[in-house]
Protein backbone atom coordinates (compact mmCIF):
# COMPACT_ATOMS: atom_id res chain seq x y z
CA UNK A 1 0.00 0.00 0.00
CA UNK A 2 1.04 3.55 -0.64
CA UNK A 3 0.70 6.81 1.27
CA UNK A 4 -2.30 8.85 0.17
CA UNK A 5 -0.66 12.27 0.54
CA UNK A 6 2.62 13.91 -0.47
CA UNK A 7 3.78 15.58 2.77
CA UNK A 8 4.99 12.39 4.50
CA UNK A 9 6.64 13.26 7.82
CA UNK A 10 5.33 16.85 7.89
CA UNK A 11 3.84 16.51 11.39
CA UNK A 12 7.43 16.91 12.67
CA UNK A 13 6.94 20.62 11.87
CA UNK A 14 4.67 21.83 14.66
CA UNK A 15 1.66 23.67 13.28
CA UNK A 16 2.28 22.76 9.63
CA UNK A 17 -0.84 22.07 7.57
CA UNK A 18 -0.64 21.56 3.81
CA UNK A 19 -3.05 23.54 1.62
CA UNK A 20 -6.44 21.85 1.32
CA UNK A 21 -6.12 19.94 4.61
CA UNK A 22 -7.71 20.60 8.01
CA UNK A 23 -5.44 20.89 11.03
CA UNK A 24 -5.90 19.46 14.50
CA UNK A 25 -3.90 20.28 17.62
CA UNK A 26 -5.09 19.06 21.03
CA UNK A 27 -2.87 19.25 24.13
CA UNK A 28 -3.90 17.41 27.31
CA UNK A 29 -2.28 17.51 30.74
CA UNK A 30 -1.47 13.96 31.88
CA UNK A 31 0.16 14.56 35.26
CA UNK A 32 3.55 15.32 36.76
CA UNK A 33 6.93 13.69 37.22
CA UNK A 34 9.31 11.22 35.66
CA UNK A 35 7.20 8.15 36.53
CA UNK A 36 4.14 9.59 34.75
CA UNK A 37 6.31 10.57 31.76
CA UNK A 38 7.77 7.05 31.51
CA UNK A 39 4.35 5.39 31.84
CA UNK A 40 2.77 7.72 29.27
CA UNK A 41 5.65 7.23 26.85
CA UNK A 42 5.40 3.46 27.08
CA UNK A 43 1.60 3.50 26.68
CA UNK A 44 1.88 5.62 23.54
CA UNK A 45 4.76 3.68 21.98
CA UNK A 46 3.21 0.23 22.57
CA UNK A 47 -0.33 1.02 21.30
CA UNK A 48 -1.66 0.60 24.90
CA UNK A 49 -3.33 4.02 24.85
CA UNK A 50 -5.11 3.25 21.58
CA UNK A 51 -6.25 -0.18 22.74
CA UNK A 52 -7.51 1.29 26.04
CA UNK A 53 -9.65 3.65 23.98
CA UNK A 54 -11.47 0.65 22.55
CA UNK A 55 -10.16 0.86 18.99
CA UNK A 56 -8.79 -2.20 17.31
CA UNK A 57 -5.06 -2.12 16.60
CA UNK A 58 -3.25 -4.54 14.32
CA UNK A 59 0.44 -3.67 13.98
CA UNK A 60 3.40 -5.37 12.39
CA UNK A 61 5.43 -4.61 15.55
CA UNK A 62 4.56 -4.43 19.26
CA UNK A 63 6.15 -0.96 19.36
CA UNK A 64 5.89 2.12 17.13
CA UNK A 65 8.86 2.43 14.76
CA UNK A 66 9.32 3.84 11.27
CA UNK A 67 7.73 1.68 8.55
CA UNK A 68 5.54 -0.29 10.99
CA UNK A 69 2.13 -0.84 9.40
CA UNK A 70 -0.87 -0.28 11.66
CA UNK A 71 -4.53 -0.87 10.93
CA UNK A 72 -6.91 0.94 13.26
CA UNK A 73 -10.43 -0.49 13.37
CA UNK A 74 -13.21 1.83 14.50
CA UNK A 75 -16.56 0.51 15.72
CA UNK A 76 -15.58 -2.92 14.39
CA UNK A 77 -16.44 -1.72 10.88
CA UNK A 78 -14.12 0.96 9.59
CA UNK A 79 -10.57 -0.16 8.84
CA UNK A 80 -7.98 2.59 8.64
CA UNK A 81 -4.58 1.42 7.33
CA UNK A 82 -1.59 3.58 8.32
CA UNK A 83 2.20 3.44 8.44
CA UNK A 84 4.45 4.94 11.11
CA UNK A 85 6.51 7.68 9.45
CA UNK A 86 8.68 8.86 12.36
CA UNK A 87 9.35 8.26 16.03
CA UNK A 88 11.22 10.16 18.72
CA UNK A 89 12.50 8.93 22.09
CA UNK A 90 14.34 11.67 23.95
CA UNK A 91 14.89 12.65 27.57
CA UNK A 92 11.76 14.83 27.71
CA UNK A 93 9.92 13.88 24.49
CA UNK A 94 8.54 10.62 23.16
CA UNK A 95 6.13 9.95 20.35
CA UNK A 96 5.41 8.99 16.80
CA UNK A 97 3.29 9.78 13.77
CA UNK A 98 1.54 7.70 11.21
CA UNK A 99 0.34 8.49 7.73
CA UNK A 100 -2.68 7.21 5.89
CA UNK A 101 -2.41 4.43 3.35
CA UNK A 102 -4.69 3.43 0.50
CA UNK A 103 -8.09 2.43 1.91
CA UNK A 104 -8.07 4.83 4.89
CA UNK A 105 -11.25 6.97 5.12
CA UNK A 106 -9.08 10.07 5.60
CA UNK A 107 -5.96 11.33 3.90
CA UNK A 108 -3.16 12.81 6.01
CA UNK A 109 -0.97 12.33 9.05
CA UNK A 110 -1.40 12.25 12.83
CA UNK A 111 1.16 12.44 15.63
CA UNK A 112 1.02 11.48 19.31
CA UNK A 113 3.68 13.26 21.38
CA UNK A 114 4.32 12.98 25.13
CA UNK A 115 6.51 15.70 26.60
CA UNK A 116 7.67 16.70 30.07
CA UNK A 117 8.15 20.42 30.57
CA UNK A 118 10.76 22.07 32.77
CA UNK A 119 8.39 22.13 35.75
CA UNK A 120 7.80 18.36 35.43
CA UNK A 121 4.32 18.57 33.92
CA UNK A 122 3.58 15.78 31.43
CA UNK A 123 1.50 16.55 28.35
CA UNK A 124 0.09 14.60 25.43
CA UNK A 125 -0.20 16.51 22.18
CA UNK A 126 -2.18 15.05 19.30
CA UNK A 127 -1.55 16.91 16.04
CA UNK A 128 -2.80 16.11 12.57
CA UNK A 129 -3.61 17.35 9.14
CA UNK A 130 -6.25 15.54 7.16
CA UNK A 131 -9.01 15.66 4.60
CA UNK A 132 -11.71 13.20 3.62
CA UNK A 133 -10.72 10.39 1.27
CA UNK A 134 -13.82 8.15 1.26
CA UNK A 135 -17.32 9.21 0.26
CA UNK A 136 -18.73 8.70 3.77
CA UNK A 137 -16.03 10.89 5.32
CA UNK A 138 -16.79 13.62 2.75
CA UNK A 139 -20.55 13.25 3.36
CA UNK A 140 -20.06 13.68 7.12
CA UNK A 141 -18.24 16.98 6.50
CA UNK A 142 -17.67 18.99 9.70
CA UNK A 143 -18.96 16.10 11.83
CA UNK A 144 -15.85 14.11 10.84
CA UNK A 145 -13.61 16.89 12.14
CA UNK A 146 -15.66 17.05 15.34
CA UNK A 147 -15.14 13.33 15.85
CA UNK A 148 -11.40 13.73 15.28
CA UNK A 149 -11.23 16.44 17.96
CA UNK A 150 -13.26 14.31 20.37
CA UNK A 151 -10.93 11.36 19.69
CA UNK A 152 -7.85 13.50 20.39
CA UNK A 153 -9.33 14.77 23.67
CA UNK A 154 -10.25 11.20 24.64
CA UNK A 155 -6.61 10.15 24.03
CA UNK A 156 -5.61 12.57 26.80
CA UNK A 157 -8.30 11.34 29.17
CA UNK A 158 -7.44 7.68 28.62
CA UNK A 159 -3.70 8.26 28.91
CA UNK A 160 -4.17 10.20 32.15
CA UNK A 161 -6.12 7.23 33.59
CA UNK A 162 -3.51 4.73 32.42
CA UNK A 163 -0.75 6.74 34.10
CA UNK A 164 -2.60 7.49 37.31
CA UNK A 165 -2.51 11.22 36.60
CA UNK A 166 -4.69 13.62 38.57
CA UNK A 167 -8.33 13.96 37.64
CA UNK A 168 -8.15 10.38 36.39
CA UNK A 169 -11.64 9.62 37.63
N, C-alpha and C positions, 0 to 999 in steps of 0.2 A: 504494500500500500504506500501511497505517496502523501506528502503534506498537501493540504488544500489551500495554502496561502504562501506568499513569497517571503514574508518577513520573519523567517524561522530564527528564533533566539532573541527577538526584539524585546521581550519582556525583561531582559537584563537592564534595559534603559528605563529607569523609573519614569512613569508618566507618558511613555511613548504610545501613540495610537496611530496606526496607519490611516490614511484617508479612506473613508467609506466604512470604517469599523466603529463600533461602540466601545467605549472604555469602561472599565470597572476597577475600583480601588477601594477595598474595605479593610480597615485596620481594627483589630480587636485586642484588647488587653487580656493576657492569659494569666498573669500572676507576677511573682517576683522571685529572683534568686537563681543560682546556678542549677539547682535540682530541677526546678520547673523548666528552665531552658533546655536541659538535657532530655527530660521526659517529653517535652513538646517536639524537640528536634527528632527524636526517635519515632514518635508517633506519626510525624509528617513523612519522614523518609521511608517508613516501612508500610505505608498505606493504612496504618491502624486508625488514623483520624477518619479517613474516607469510609472504611468499613464500619466504624462506630456510628457514622451518619446514616447507615442503612443502605448505602449504594453498593452494588456488586462491583468487585474489582477482580479482574483477571490480569495478571502481569507476568511477563517473561522473566522476572527476577523478584525476589522477596524485598528488594530495596530499590529505591529510585536511583537511576544512573543513566547517563546519556545512552540513547538508542534502545532503552527498554520500552517494549510495547505494552500498552495498558488499555484494556477495554473496560469502560465504566458502564454499568447497566443501571438505568433509572427505572423505577417502578416495575422492574422485571420485564419491561417491554422494549425500552429504547436503549439500543447499544451505541456507545460512543467511543470509537477507536481513536487512540492517541499514541504519541511517542514522546518520551522524555527527551527534551532538547538541551537542557543544561541542569547542572546541580552545583551547589556550593555548600561546603562544610568548613566553616571558619570558627574562630574563637567566640565570636558574638553573633554569627549569622549562619543559618542553615536553611536550605530549601531547594526547590527544583521547579521546573516548568515543563509542561507538556503542550504539544501542538496537535491540532486536529488532523486526522487522516481521512482518506476517502471513506465515506459512509457515515461520518459524524454529522449530527443534525446542525451543528454550528461550524463555522470556519474561523480559526484564530488560535490564540495561545493563552494559557493561564498559568500563573505562578503562585506558589505557596511558600512564603518566606517567614521563618521564625527569627526574631532578632532580640537581643538583650541590650538595652540602652545603658548608658553610663551609670544611671541610678539603680540598675539591677532589674528594672521592669522588663517583662517578657511580652512581646507582641507577636501576633500572627497578622501578616498582610497578604491578602489575596488580591492579585492584580490580573487583569485580562484585557484583551481586545478581541472582539468577535463580531460576526454578522451571521445572519441566518444562511444555512446551506440547503436545508430540506424544506419542502413546501409547507409542512406543518409548523416549522419554526418561523417561516416568513408569515404564515397566516396568523400566528399568535402575536406577532408584532411586539409592542411594548410589554406585553405580559411576559414574554420570554426574558426580557431584560430584568423585569421585576423578580422573576424566579431566580435568575442568576445572582442578583443582589441578596435575596433571601438565603440562597445556598451559601454564599460567601460569609454572611453573618452567622449562619448556623455552624460553619466550620469553626469559627471562633468560640462559640458556645460549647460545642462538643470537645474541642481541644482543651478548653479550660476545665471541663469536667474530668477528662482523662488525666490531666496533670494535677488535679486537686487544687487548682487556683481558686482565689476568692470568688464569691458569688457563683459558685459551681452548682448551687441548688436550684 
